[in-house]
Amino acid sequence: MKNIKVLGPGCPKCKTTYQNALEAVKQSGVEAEVEKIEDIMKMMKYNVLTTPVLMIDEEIKVRGRVANVNEIKDLLTE
Amino acid sequence: MSEQTLIKEICPTTTRDWLADGALLVDVREVQETEALAFDEADMLRIPLSAFEERYSEIPKDRTVVMACRSGARSLRAAGFLANHGYDNVVNMQHGMLRWAEKGFPVKGSEAEKARKGESDCCSQPGCC
């Protein structure tokens, strides 16, 4: 199962990215869990600077902007 | 402001004392924000968060560094980044430019006059989080 993390302090862009990740998982049929991480200590552990950040299996894929559904689907099936 | 223990946080008043004692202020806000309203401090660096990963090595490791932004959120992440990259003397200025300007501390830029009167809307624009 893939692990998707959306890191950010909960701003509108973070929420949109999180919803897009849920939709991408649904549309792609890939087995994945989606986590929203708003805890500052965890964000610091991952050296998050600009937000939101999208990670897949502990690898940063998108940072500082909203990732759209199709983009996330492509990343899931890479 | 945040439940974290990695980075010490100080207020704008304490920040001014530290700057007077030789600490370096690092502003991580984006260019359009700093052009509108900037800390009027002679000895400081401006490294936008969007360029921080490439430029953080411009920050000296042998000085105490106070990180700042609009509200203290972005600067806290930048401070955490520095702590994870070998910087031992990094603190975060809580409440950022919002509180600094509110306190009437030195500012400059196109919004400075308004900020001094507490009217600046520059601080109300979300510089993102």
N, CA and C atoms of all chains as a GROMACS GRO file, in nm:
protein
  621
    1MET      N    1   0.084  -0.120   0.000
    1MET     CA    2   0.000   0.000   0.000
    1MET      C    3   0.088   0.125   0.000
    2LYS      N    4   0.055   0.220  -0.087
    2LYS     CA    5   0.133   0.345  -0.091
    2LYS      C    6   0.089   0.438   0.022
    3ASN      N    7   0.187   0.523   0.066
    3ASN     CA    8   0.156   0.620   0.169
    3ASN      C    9   0.170   0.761   0.111
    4ILE      N   10   0.064   0.837   0.117
    4ILE     CA   11   0.066   0.976   0.070
    4ILE      C   12   0.056   1.068   0.191
    5LYS      N   13   0.144   1.168   0.196
    5LYS     CA   14   0.138   1.267   0.305
    5LYS      C   15   0.118   1.406   0.243
    6VAL      N   16   0.028   1.483   0.300
    6VAL     CA   17   0.013   1.622   0.261
    6VAL      C   18   0.051   1.705   0.383
    7LEU      N   19   0.161   1.780   0.373
    7LEU     CA   20   0.212   1.855   0.487
    7LEU      C   21   0.185   2.004   0.468
    8GLY      N   22   0.138   2.064   0.576
    8GLY     CA   23   0.110   2.208   0.572
    8GLY      C   24   0.026   2.244   0.693
    9PRO      N   25   0.027   2.372   0.731
    9PRO     CA   26  -0.040   2.412   0.854
    9PRO      C   27  -0.192   2.424   0.842
   10GLY      N   28  -0.248   2.375   0.732
   10GLY     CA   29  -0.395   2.373   0.725
   10GLY      C   30  -0.457   2.488   0.650
   11CYS      N   31  -0.377   2.552   0.564
   11CYS     CA   32  -0.430   2.665   0.485
   11CYS      C   33  -0.518   2.611   0.372
   12PRO      N   34  -0.589   2.697   0.303
   12PRO     CA   35  -0.677   2.650   0.195
   12PRO      C   36  -0.604   2.566   0.090
   13LYS      N   37  -0.479   2.604   0.057
   13LYS     CA   38  -0.405   2.528  -0.044
   13LYS      C   39  -0.374   2.387   0.007
   14CYS      N   40  -0.350   2.378   0.138
   14CYS     CA   41  -0.322   2.246   0.195
   14CYS      C   42  -0.446   2.158   0.187
   15LYS      N   43  -0.560   2.216   0.219
   15LYS     CA   44  -0.685   2.138   0.217
   15LYS      C   45  -0.719   2.093   0.075
   16THR      N   46  -0.695   2.181  -0.022
   16THR     CA   47  -0.724   2.146  -0.163
   16THR      C   48  -0.634   2.031  -0.207
   17THR      N   49  -0.508   2.038  -0.169
   17THR     CA   50  -0.413   1.931  -0.206
   17THR      C   51  -0.456   1.799  -0.146
   18TYR      N   52  -0.499   1.806  -0.021
   18TYR     CA   53  -0.544   1.683   0.048
   18TYR      C   54  -0.665   1.624  -0.023
   19GLN      N   55  -0.761   1.706  -0.058
   19GLN     CA   56  -0.882   1.657  -0.129
   19GLN      C   57  -0.844   1.600  -0.265
   20ASN      N   58  -0.751   1.667  -0.333
   20ASN     CA   59  -0.706   1.618  -0.465
   20ASN      C   60  -0.640   1.482  -0.451
   21ALA      N   61  -0.566   1.462  -0.342
   21ALA     CA   62  -0.500   1.332  -0.321
   21ALA      C   63  -0.604   1.222  -0.299
   22LEU      N   64  -0.705   1.251  -0.221
   22LEU     CA   65  -0.812   1.153  -0.197
   22LEU      C   66  -0.881   1.118  -0.329
   23GLU      N   67  -0.907   1.219  -0.411
   23GLU     CA   68  -0.976   1.198  -0.539
   23GLU      C   69  -0.887   1.117  -0.635
   24ALA      N   70  -0.759   1.149  -0.634
   24ALA     CA   71  -0.666   1.078  -0.723
   24ALA      C   72  -0.659   0.929  -0.687
   25VAL      N   73  -0.657   0.900  -0.558
   25VAL     CA   74  -0.654   0.760  -0.514
   25VAL      C   75  -0.782   0.690  -0.560
   26LYS      N   76  -0.895   0.758  -0.542
   26LYS     CA   77  -1.025   0.699  -0.581
   26LYS      C   78  -1.026   0.670  -0.732
   27GLN      N   79  -0.985   0.769  -0.810
   27GLN     CA   80  -0.992   0.756  -0.956
   27GLN      C   81  -0.890   0.654  -1.009
   28SER      N   82  -0.775   0.646  -0.944
   28SER     CA   83  -0.669   0.559  -0.999
   28SER      C   84  -0.686   0.414  -0.956
   29GLY      N   85  -0.759   0.394  -0.845
   29GLY     CA   86  -0.775   0.257  -0.796
   29GLY      C   87  -0.652   0.203  -0.727
   30VAL      N   88  -0.548   0.289  -0.713
   30VAL     CA   89  -0.426   0.244  -0.646
   30VAL      C   90  -0.455   0.233  -0.496
   31GLU      N   91  -0.398   0.129  -0.432
   31GLU     CA   92  -0.421   0.113  -0.289
   31GLU      C   93  -0.327   0.208  -0.215
   32ALA      N   94  -0.382   0.308  -0.147
   32ALA     CA   95  -0.298   0.408  -0.081
   32ALA      C   96  -0.372   0.469   0.036
   33GLU      N   97  -0.295   0.509   0.136
   33GLU     CA   98  -0.352   0.584   0.248
   33GLU      C   99  -0.306   0.728   0.234
   34VAL      N  100  -0.392   0.823   0.271
   34VAL     CA  101  -0.359   0.965   0.260
   34VAL      C  102  -0.360   1.028   0.398
   35GLU      N  103  -0.246   1.084   0.436
   35GLU     CA  104  -0.234   1.146   0.568
   35GLU      C  105  -0.222   1.298   0.552
   36LYS      N  106  -0.288   1.372   0.642
   36LYS     CA  107  -0.269   1.517   0.646
   36LYS      C  108  -0.182   1.547   0.767
   37ILE      N  109  -0.068   1.614   0.746
   37ILE     CA  110   0.024   1.642   0.857
   37ILE      C  111   0.032   1.792   0.880
   38GLU      N  112  -0.019   1.835   0.995
   38GLU     CA  113  -0.020   1.977   1.029
   38GLU      C  114   0.070   2.006   1.149
   39ASP      N  115   0.126   1.898   1.209
   39ASP     CA  116   0.210   1.915   1.327
   39ASP      C  117   0.344   1.975   1.289
   40ILE      N  118   0.381   2.085   1.354
   40ILE     CA  119   0.502   2.160   1.317
   40ILE      C  120   0.628   2.075   1.339
   41MET      N  121   0.628   1.991   1.444
   41MET     CA  122   0.749   1.911   1.469
   41MET      C  123   0.771   1.812   1.354
   42LYS      N  124   0.660   1.751   1.306
   42LYS     CA  125   0.674   1.657   1.194
   42LYS      C  126   0.716   1.731   1.068
   43MET      N  127   0.660   1.850   1.048
   43MET     CA  128   0.698   1.927   0.929
   43MET      C  129   0.847   1.960   0.933
   44MET      N  130   0.896   1.994   1.054
   44MET     CA  131   1.038   2.027   1.067
   44MET      C  132   1.123   1.903   1.039
   45LYS      N  133   1.072   1.786   1.083
   45LYS     CA  134   1.149   1.662   1.062
   45LYS      C  135   1.172   1.641   0.912
   46TYR      N  136   1.072   1.680   0.832
   46TYR     CA  137   1.083   1.661   0.688
   46TYR      C  138   1.142   1.785   0.619
   47ASN      N  139   1.189   1.883   0.699
   47ASN     CA  140   1.248   2.006   0.644
   47ASN      C  141   1.154   2.078   0.548
   48VAL      N  142   1.028   2.082   0.585
   48VAL     CA  143   0.929   2.150   0.503
   48VAL      C  144   0.951   2.301   0.512
   49LEU      N  145   0.954   2.367   0.397
   49LEU     CA  146   0.966   2.513   0.395
   49LEU      C  147   0.839   2.572   0.334
   50THR      N  148   0.831   2.577   0.198
   50THR     CA  149   0.708   2.627   0.138
   50THR      C  150   0.603   2.515   0.145
   51THR      N  151   0.479   2.556   0.157
   51THR     CA  152   0.372   2.457   0.174
   51THR      C  153   0.261   2.486   0.073
   52PRO      N  154   0.177   2.391   0.042
   52PRO     CA  155   0.179   2.252   0.089
   52PRO      C  156   0.288   2.168   0.024
   53VAL      N  157   0.315   2.056   0.090
   53VAL     CA  158   0.409   1.958   0.036
   53VAL      C  159   0.333   1.827   0.017
   54LEU      N  160   0.354   1.763  -0.099
   54LEU     CA  161   0.296   1.631  -0.124
   54LEU      C  162   0.410   1.529  -0.125
   55MET      N  163   0.396   1.427  -0.039
   55MET     CA  164   0.498   1.321  -0.035
   55MET      C  165   0.431   1.190  -0.071
   56ILE      N  166   0.503   1.106  -0.141
   56ILE     CA  167   0.456   0.970  -0.170
   56ILE      C  168   0.566   0.874  -0.126
   57ASP      N  169   0.530   0.783  -0.037
   57ASP     CA  170   0.627   0.688   0.019
   57ASP      C  171   0.754   0.758   0.063
   58GLU      N  172   0.735   0.861   0.147
   58GLU     CA  173   0.842   0.936   0.212
   58GLU      C  174   0.929   1.017   0.116
   59GLU      N  175   0.885   1.034  -0.007
   59GLU     CA  176   0.964   1.115  -0.102
   59GLU      C  177   0.883   1.239  -0.141
   60ILE      N  178   0.946   1.358  -0.129
   60ILE     CA  179   0.876   1.481  -0.166
   60ILE      C  180   0.858   1.485  -0.318
   61LYS      N  181   0.730   1.500  -0.360
   61LYS     CA  182   0.700   1.503  -0.503
   61LYS      C  183   0.662   1.644  -0.549
   62VAL      N  184   0.587   1.717  -0.466
   62VAL     CA  185   0.543   1.852  -0.502
   62VAL      C  186   0.556   1.939  -0.378
   63ARG      N  187   0.607   2.064  -0.396
   63ARG     CA  188   0.618   2.151  -0.278
   63ARG      C  189   0.582   2.294  -0.316
   64GLY      N  190   0.519   2.364  -0.224
   64GLY     CA  191   0.493   2.506  -0.238
   64GLY      C  192   0.378   2.540  -0.329
   65ARG      N  193   0.302   2.441  -0.374
   65ARG     CA  194   0.185   2.468  -0.460
   65ARG      C  195   0.088   2.351  -0.452
   66VAL      N  196  -0.033   2.376  -0.504
   66VAL     CA  197  -0.135   2.270  -0.502
   66VAL      C  198  -0.103   2.170  -0.613
   67ALA      N  199  -0.106   2.041  -0.580
   67ALA     CA  200  -0.091   1.935  -0.681
   67ALA      C  201  -0.231   1.898  -0.728
   68ASN      N  202  -0.253   1.894  -0.861
   68ASN     CA  203  -0.389   1.863  -0.907
   68ASN      C  204  -0.410   1.712  -0.920
   69VAL      N  205  -0.534   1.672  -0.940
   69VAL     CA  206  -0.572   1.531  -0.936
   69VAL      C  207  -0.494   1.450  -1.039
   70ASN      N  208  -0.491   1.497  -1.161
   70ASN     CA  209  -0.425   1.420  -1.268
   70ASN      C  210  -0.276   1.403  -1.240
   71GLU      N  211  -0.217   1.512  -1.191
   71GLU     CA  212  -0.074   1.507  -1.158
   71GLU      C  213  -0.048   1.401  -1.051
   72ILE      N  214  -0.134   1.397  -0.950
   72ILE     CA  215  -0.116   1.299  -0.842
   72ILE      C  216  -0.138   1.157  -0.895
   73LYS      N  217  -0.235   1.142  -0.983
   73LYS     CA  218  -0.260   1.010  -1.042
   73LYS      C  219  -0.136   0.962  -1.118
   74ASP      N  220  -0.075   1.052  -1.194
   74ASP     CA  221   0.048   1.017  -1.267
   74ASP      C  222   0.159   0.977  -1.170
   75LEU      N  223   0.171   1.051  -1.062
   75LEU     CA  224   0.275   1.022  -0.963
   75LEU      C  225   0.252   0.887  -0.896
   76LEU      N  226   0.124   0.852  -0.879
   76LEU     CA  227   0.091   0.725  -0.813
   76LEU      C  228   0.122   0.606  -0.903
   77THR      N  229   0.115   0.629  -1.033
   77THR     CA  230   0.132   0.516  -1.124
   77THR      C  231   0.268   0.519  -1.194
   78GLU      N  232   0.356   0.600  -1.142
   78GLU     CA  233   0.493   0.609  -1.200
   78GLU      C  234   0.566   0.475  -1.194
   79MET      N  235   0.198   2.972   2.040
   79MET     CA  236   0.178   2.972   1.897
   79MET      C  237   0.192   2.830   1.844
   80SER      N  238   0.290   2.749   1.887
   80SER     CA  239   0.300   2.617   1.824
   80SER      C  240   0.358   2.523   1.928
   81GLU      N  241   0.315   2.395   1.920
   81GLU     CA  242   0.364   2.297   2.016
   81GLU      C  243   0.492   2.238   1.960
   82GLN      N  244   0.601   2.300   1.976
   82GLN     CA  245   0.726   2.241   1.928
   82GLN      C  246   0.837   2.276   2.027
   83THR      N  247   0.938   2.190   2.027
   83THR     CA  248   1.046   2.208   2.126
   83THR      C  249   1.182   2.222   2.059
   84LEU      N  250   1.184   2.214   1.926
   84LEU     CA  251   1.313   2.216   1.856
   84LEU      C  252   1.376   2.356   1.858
   85ILE      N  253   1.291   2.459   1.844
   85ILE     CA  254   1.343   2.595   1.824
   85ILE      C  255   1.295   2.689   1.936
   86LYS      N  256   1.389   2.762   1.992
   86LYS     CA  257   1.351   2.865   2.091
   86LYS      C  258   1.280   2.979   2.018
   87GLU      N  259   1.177   3.035   2.081
   87GLU     CA  260   1.104   3.145   2.019
   87GLU      C  261   1.109   3.268   2.109
   88ILE      N  262   1.130   3.384   2.050
   88ILE     CA  263   1.136   3.508   2.127
   88ILE      C  264   1.041   3.610   2.066
   89CYS      N  265   1.002   3.710   2.146
   89CYS     CA  266   0.908   3.810   2.097
   89CYS      C  267   0.984   3.923   2.026
   90PRO      N  268   0.912   4.013   1.956
   90PRO     CA  269   0.980   4.124   1.887
   90PRO      C  270   1.062   4.214   1.980
   91THR      N  271   1.014   4.238   2.101
   91THR     CA  272   1.089   4.324   2.193
   91THR      C  273   1.223   4.260   2.229
   92THR      N  274   1.220   4.132   2.262
   92THR     CA  275   1.345   4.061   2.292
   92THR      C  276   1.434   4.055   2.168
   93THR      N  277   1.370   4.041   2.053
   93THR     CA  278   1.447   4.038   1.929
   93THR      C  279   1.529   4.164   1.914
   94ARG      N  280   1.470   4.278   1.944
   94ARG     CA  281   1.545   4.404   1.928
   94ARG      C  282   1.665   4.408   2.021
   95ASP      N  283   1.649   4.352   2.142
   95ASP     CA  284   1.764   4.347   2.235
   95ASP      C  285   1.875   4.261   2.176
   96TRP      N  286   1.835   4.144   2.123
   96TRP     CA  287   1.934   4.052   2.066
   96TRP      C  288   2.002   4.116   1.944
   97LEU      N  289   1.926   4.189   1.861
   97LEU     CA  290   1.987   4.252   1.744
   97LEU      C  291   2.088   4.356   1.789
   98ALA      N  292   2.053   4.428   1.897
   98ALA     CA  293   2.146   4.529   1.950
   98ALA      C  294   2.274   4.462   2.001
   99ASP      N  295   2.261   4.337   2.044
   99ASP     CA  296   2.377   4.263   2.095
   99ASP      C  297   2.450   4.188   1.983
  100GLY      N  298   2.408   4.209   1.856
  100GLY     CA  299   2.485   4.151   1.746
  100GLY      C  300   2.421   4.034   1.676
  101ALA      N  301   2.299   3.998   1.712
  101ALA     CA  302   2.232   3.889   1.640
  101ALA      C  303   2.196   3.937   1.500
  102LEU      N  304   2.177   3.840   1.408
  102LEU     CA  305   2.143   3.871   1.270
  102LEU      C  306   1.997   3.838   1.245
  103LEU      N  307   1.922   3.933   1.190
  103LEU     CA  308   1.782   3.910   1.156
  103LEU      C  309   1.775   3.854   1.014
  104VAL      N  310   1.699   3.746   0.995
  104VAL     CA  311   1.680   3.689   0.862
  104VAL      C  312   1.531   3.688   0.831
  105ASP      N  313   1.492   3.763   0.730
  105ASP     CA  314   1.352   3.775   0.690
  105ASP      C  315   1.325   3.679   0.574
  106VAL      N  316   1.228   3.585   0.594
  106VAL     CA  317   1.203   3.484   0.490
  106VAL      C  318   1.077   3.515   0.409
  107ARG      N  319   1.023   3.635   0.423
  107ARG     CA  320   0.905   3.667   0.345
  107ARG      C  321   0.940   3.685   0.198
  108GLU      N  322   0.840   3.678   0.111
  108GLU     CA  323   0.865   3.690  -0.033
  108GLU      C  324   0.891   3.837  -0.069
  109VAL      N  325   0.946   3.859  -0.188
  109VAL     CA  326   0.991   3.992  -0.230
  109VAL      C  327   0.878   4.094  -0.227
  110GLN      N  328   0.761   4.053  -0.279
  110GLN     CA  329   0.652   4.153  -0.284
  110GLN      C  330   0.610   4.195  -0.143
  111GLU      N  331   0.628   4.108  -0.047
  111GLU     CA  332   0.595   4.144   0.091
  111GLU      C  333   0.698   4.241   0.148
  112THR      N  334   0.826   4.213   0.123
  112THR     CA  335   0.930   4.298   0.182
  112THR      C  336   0.938   4.433   0.113
  113GLU      N  337   0.894   4.437  -0.012
  113GLU     CA  338   0.893   4.568  -0.080
  113GLU      C  339   0.782   4.656  -0.021
  114ALA      N  340   0.675   4.592   0.021
  114ALA     CA  341   0.564   4.669   0.078
  114ALA      C  342   0.597   4.715   0.219
  115LEU      N  343   0.653   4.622   0.298
  115LEU     CA  344   0.681   4.655   0.438
  115LEU      C  345   0.799   4.572   0.485
  116ALA      N  346   0.905   4.640   0.526
  116ALA     CA  347   1.027   4.570   0.564
  116ALA      C  348   1.072   4.612   0.702
  117PHE      N  349   1.146   4.524   0.768
  117PHE     CA  350   1.212   4.558   0.893
  117PHE      C  351   1.318   4.662   0.861
  118ASP      N  352   1.318   4.773   0.932
  118ASP     CA  353   1.419   4.876   0.906
  118ASP      C  354   1.539   4.851   0.998
  119GLU      N  355   1.611   4.747   0.968
  119GLU     CA  356   1.728   4.708   1.045
  119GLU      C  357   1.848   4.705   0.951
  120ALA      N  358   1.959   4.764   0.994
  120ALA     CA  359   2.073   4.775   0.903
  120ALA      C  360   2.133   4.637   0.875
  121ASP      N  361   2.152   4.558   0.981
  121ASP     CA  362   2.226   4.432   0.968
  121ASP      C  363   2.127   4.316   0.959
  122MET      N  364   2.081   4.287   0.839
  122MET     CA  365   1.986   4.175   0.822
  122MET      C  366   2.002   4.113   0.685
  123LEU      N  367   1.945   3.994   0.670
  123LEU     CA  368   1.941   3.924   0.541
  123LEU      C  369   1.796   3.902   0.501
  124ARG      N  370   1.773   3.907   0.370
  124ARG     CA  371   1.640   3.870   0.320
  124ARG      C  372   1.656   3.750   0.228
  125ILE      N  373   1.603   3.637   0.271
  125ILE     CA  374   1.608   3.516   0.188
  125ILE      C  375   1.466   3.462   0.180
  126PRO      N  376   1.395   3.484   0.068
  126PRO     CA  377   1.257   3.436   0.059
  126PRO      C  378   1.248   3.286   0.081
  127LEU      N  379   1.142   3.242   0.146
  127LEU     CA  380   1.128   3.098   0.174
  127LEU      C  381   1.133   3.016   0.045
  128SER      N  382   1.084   3.074  -0.064
  128SER     CA  383   1.081   3.001  -0.191
  128SER      C  384   1.221   2.978  -0.246
  129ALA      N  385   1.321   3.054  -0.194
  129ALA     CA  386   1.460   3.035  -0.239
  129ALA      C  387   1.549   2.987  -0.125
  130PHE      N  388   1.487   2.952  -0.013
  130PHE     CA  389   1.566   2.928   0.107
  130PHE      C  390   1.657   2.807   0.095
  131GLU      N  391   1.605   2.702   0.033
  131GLU     CA  392   1.685   2.580   0.025
  131GLU      C  393   1.814   2.603  -0.054
  132GLU      N  394   1.804   2.690  -0.156
  132GLU     CA  395   1.924   2.717  -0.238
  132GLU      C  396   2.018   2.816  -0.169
  133ARG      N  397   1.962   2.907  -0.087
  133ARG     CA  398   2.043   3.020  -0.040
  133ARG      C  399   2.074   3.019   0.110
  134TYR      N  400   2.027   2.919   0.183
  134TYR     CA  401   2.043   2.925   0.329
  134TYR      C  402   2.190   2.931   0.372
  135SER      N  403   2.284   2.882   0.287
  135SER     CA  404   2.425   2.884   0.326
  135SER      C  405   2.480   3.026   0.333
  136GLU      N  406   2.402   3.126   0.285
  136GLU     CA  407   2.446   3.266   0.300
  136GLU      C  408   2.443   3.309   0.447
  137ILE      N  409   2.370   3.233   0.527
  137ILE     CA  410   2.356   3.266   0.669
  137ILE      C  411   2.479   3.216   0.744
  138PRO      N  412   2.548   3.303   0.818
  138PRO     CA  413   2.668   3.260   0.890
  138PRO      C  414   2.633   3.164   1.004
  139LYS      N  415   2.723   3.069   1.028
  139LYS     CA  416   2.698   2.972   1.135
  139LYS      C  417   2.754   3.019   1.268
  140ASP      N  418   2.836   3.125   1.263
  140ASP     CA  419   2.904   3.168   1.386
  140ASP      C  420   2.835   3.286   1.453
  141ARG      N  421   2.712   3.313   1.413
  141ARG     CA  422   2.636   3.422   1.478
  141ARG      C  423   2.501   3.371   1.524
  142THR      N  424   2.446   3.439   1.621
  142THR     CA  425   2.308   3.409   1.660
  142THR      C  426   2.215   3.466   1.552
  143VAL      N  427   2.118   3.384   1.512
  143VAL     CA  428   2.030   3.422   1.402
  143VAL      C  429   1.885   3.424   1.451
  144VAL      N  430   1.815   3.531   1.419
  144VAL     CA  431   1.672   3.541   1.453
  144VAL      C  432   1.594   3.537   1.322
  145MET      N  433   1.511   3.434   1.307
  145MET     CA  434   1.431   3.418   1.185
  145MET      C  435   1.298   3.492   1.201
  146ALA      N  436   1.256   3.556   1.090
  146ALA     CA  437   1.131   3.633   1.098
  146ALA      C  438   1.052   3.622   0.968
  147CYS      N  439   0.920   3.639   0.980
  147CYS     CA  440   0.834   3.646   0.862
  147CYS      C  441   0.713   3.730   0.897
  148ARG      N  442   0.602   3.704   0.839
  148ARG     CA  443   0.483   3.786   0.862
  148ARG      C  444   0.419   3.753   0.997
  149SER      N  445   0.403   3.623   1.025
  149SER     CA  446   0.332   3.588   1.148
  149SER      C  447   0.413   3.496   1.239
  150GLY      N  448   0.530   3.451   1.192
  150GLY     CA  449   0.612   3.361   1.273
  150GLY      C  450   0.600   3.216   1.232
  151ALA      N  451   0.512   3.184   1.138
  151ALA     CA  452   0.491   3.043   1.101
  151ALA      C  453   0.596   2.995   1.001
  152ARG      N  454   0.612   3.071   0.893
  152ARG     CA  455   0.710   3.031   0.792
  152ARG      C  456   0.852   3.038   0.849
  153SER      N  457   0.879   3.141   0.929
  153SER     CA  458   1.014   3.156   0.985
  153SER      C  459   1.047   3.042   1.081
  154LEU      N  460   0.944   2.987   1.147
  154LEU     CA  461   0.968   2.874   1.237
  154LEU      C  462   1.012   2.752   1.156
  155ARG      N  463   0.952   2.730   1.043
  155ARG     CA  464   0.991   2.614   0.959
  155ARG      C  465   1.133   2.636   0.906
  156ALA      N  466   1.162   2.760   0.870
  156ALA     CA  467   1.298   2.789   0.821
  156ALA      C  468   1.400   2.768   0.932
  157ALA      N  469   1.363   2.806   1.054
  157ALA     CA  470   1.453   2.786   1.168
  157ALA      C  471   1.474   2.637   1.192
  158GLY      N  472   1.367   2.558   1.180
  158GLY     CA  473   1.381   2.413   1.194
  158GLY      C  474   1.472   2.355   1.088
  159PHE      N  475   1.458   2.406   0.966
  159PHE     CA  476   1.542   2.361   0.855
  159PHE      C  477   1.689   2.388   0.887
  160LEU      N  478   1.717   2.508   0.939
  160LEU     CA  479   1.856   2.544   0.972
  160LEU      C  480   1.909   2.455   1.085
  161ALA      N  481   1.826   2.431   1.185
  161ALA     CA  482   1.868   2.345   1.297
  161ALA      C  483   1.903   2.205   1.246
  162ASN      N  484   1.831   2.160   1.145
  162ASN     CA  485   1.858   2.028   1.086
  162ASN      C  486   1.976   2.030   0.991
  163HIS      N  487   2.030   2.149   0.968
  163HIS     CA  488   2.144   2.160   0.874
  163HIS      C  489   2.266   2.222   0.942
  164GLY      N  490   2.283   2.193   1.070
  164GLY     CA  491   2.407   2.228   1.139
  164GLY      C  492   2.414   2.365   1.202
  165TYR      N  493   2.303   2.434   1.208
  165TYR     CA  494   2.302   2.566   1.272
  165TYR      C  495   2.257   2.550   1.418
  166ASP      N  496   2.341   2.596   1.510
  166ASP     CA  497   2.312   2.578   1.653
  166ASP      C  498   2.249   2.700   1.719
  167ASN      N  499   2.266   2.819   1.657
  167ASN     CA  500   2.224   2.942   1.724
  167ASN      C  501   2.107   3.008   1.653
  168VAL      N  502   2.000   2.935   1.630
  168VAL     CA  503   1.885   2.988   1.556
  168VAL      C  504   1.763   2.996   1.648
  169VAL      N  505   1.698   3.113   1.646
  169VAL     CA  506   1.572   3.127   1.719
  169VAL      C  507   1.469   3.185   1.623
  170ASN      N  508   1.342   3.175   1.663
  170ASN     CA  509   1.235   3.226   1.579
  170ASN      C  510   1.169   3.346   1.646
  171MET      N  511   1.139   3.449   1.568
  171MET     CA  512   1.065   3.562   1.624
  171MET      C  513   0.915   3.534   1.612
  172GLN      N  514   0.855   3.512   1.728
  172GLN     CA  515   0.712   3.482   1.731
  172GLN      C  516   0.630   3.602   1.683
  173HIS      N  517   0.522   3.577   1.617
  173HIS     CA  518   0.427   3.681   1.577
  173HIS      C  519   0.476   3.770   1.465
  174GLY      N  520   0.597   3.758   1.424
  174GLY     CA  521   0.652   3.822   1.304
  174GLY      C  522   0.630   3.971   1.290
  175MET      N  523   0.625   4.012   1.160
  175MET     CA  524   0.610   4.154   1.127
  175MET      C  525   0.479   4.210   1.183
  176LEU      N  526   0.382   4.126   1.194
  176LEU     CA  527   0.252   4.174   1.246
  176LEU      C  528   0.271   4.243   1.380
  177ARG      N  529   0.338   4.172   1.473
  177ARG     CA  530   0.356   4.229   1.608
  177ARG      C  531   0.462   4.340   1.608
  178TRP      N  532   0.568   4.320   1.528
  178TRP     CA  533   0.676   4.420   1.516
  178TRP      C  534   0.618   4.555   1.477
  179ALA      N  535   0.536   4.556   1.372
  179ALA     CA  536   0.477   4.681   1.323
  179ALA      C  537   0.377   4.736   1.425
  180GLU      N  538   0.302   4.647   1.484
  180GLU     CA  539   0.202   4.686   1.583
  180GLU      C  540   0.268   4.759   1.701
  181LYS      N  541   0.388   4.714   1.734
  181LYS     CA  542   0.463   4.773   1.846
  181LYS      C  543   0.529   4.906   1.807
  182GLY      N  544   0.522   4.940   1.678
  182GLY     CA  545   0.583   5.065   1.634
  182GLY      C  546   0.733   5.055   1.616
  183PHE      N  547   0.782   4.931   1.600
  183PHE     CA  548   0.927   4.914   1.580
  183PHE      C  549   0.962   4.956   1.437
  184PRO      N  550   1.091   4.981   1.408
  184PRO     CA  551   1.130   5.042   1.279
  184PRO      C  552   1.089   4.958   1.158
  185VAL      N  553   1.017   5.022   1.068
  185VAL     CA  554   0.978   4.960   0.941
  185VAL      C  555   1.001   5.060   0.829
  186LYS      N  556   1.009   5.006   0.705
  186LYS     CA  557   1.020   5.093   0.588
  186LYS      C  558   0.949   5.026   0.472
  187GLY      N  559   0.926   5.101   0.365
  187GLY     CA  560   0.857   5.046   0.249
  187GLY      C  561   0.729   5.123   0.219
  188SER      N  562   0.666   5.083   0.110
  188SER     CA  563   0.550   5.160   0.064
  188SER      C  564   0.435   5.158   0.167
  189GLU      N  565   0.432   5.057   0.250
  189GLU     CA  566   0.323   5.046   0.348
  189GLU      C  567   0.366   5.095   0.487
  190ALA      N  568   0.490   5.142   0.497
  190ALA     CA  569   0.544   5.175   0.630
  190ALA      C  570   0.460   5.280   0.702
  191GLU      N  571   0.423   5.384   0.627
  191GLU     CA  572   0.348   5.494   0.691
  191GLU      C  573   0.218   5.441   0.750
  192LYS      N  574   0.150   5.361   0.668
  192LYS     CA  575   0.022   5.303   0.713
  192LYS      C  576   0.045   5.211   0.833
  193ALA      N  577   0.154   5.133   0.826
  193ALA     CA  578   0.183   5.036   0.934
  193ALA      C  579   0.204   5.110   1.065
  194ARG      N  580   0.274   5.222   1.054
  194ARG     CA  581   0.301   5.299   1.178
  194ARG      C  582   0.172   5.344   1.240
  195LYS      N  583   0.071   5.371   1.153
  195LYS     CA  584  -0.059   5.414   1.210
  195LYS      C  585  -0.148   5.293   1.237
  196GLY      N  586  -0.095   5.175   1.213
  196GLY     CA  587  -0.174   5.055   1.239
  196GLY      C  588  -0.281   5.032   1.136
  197GLU      N  589  -0.265   5.093   1.015
  197GLU     CA  590  -0.371   5.077   0.912
  197GLU      C  591  -0.329   4.985   0.800
  198SER      N  592  -0.200   4.946   0.798
  198SER     CA  593  -0.151   4.875   0.680
  198SER      C  594  -0.229   4.748   0.655
  199ASP      N  595  -0.274   4.732   0.527
  199ASP     CA  596  -0.344   4.607   0.498
  199ASP      C  597  -0.243   4.504   0.446
  200CYS      N  598  -0.120   4.552   0.434
  200CYS     CA  599  -0.017   4.460   0.382
  200CYS      C  600  -0.010   4.339   0.473
  201CYS      N  601  -0.022   4.362   0.601
  201CYS     CA  602  -0.007   4.250   0.694
  201CYS      C  603  -0.130   4.161   0.694
  202SER      N  604  -0.237   4.209   0.629
  202SER     CA  605  -0.358   4.124   0.634
  202SER      C  606  -0.358   4.028   0.516
  203GLN      N  607  -0.271   4.058   0.417
  203GLN     CA  608  -0.273   3.964   0.303
  203GLN      C  609  -0.200   3.837   0.344
  204PRO      N  610  -0.263   3.730   0.323
  204PRO     CA  611  -0.195   3.605   0.362
  204PRO      C  612  -0.074   3.582   0.272
  205GLY      N  613   0.043   3.580   0.328
  205GLY     CA  614   0.164   3.550   0.249
  205GLY      C  615   0.175   3.401   0.241
  206CYS      N  616   0.065   3.336   0.238
  206CYS     CA  617   0.050   3.194   0.255
  206CYS      C  618   0.099   3.161   0.394
  207CYS      N  619   0.111   3.032   0.417
  207CYS     CA  620   0.131   2.996   0.557
  207CYS      C  621   0.276   2.962   0.574
   0.00000   0.00000   0.00000
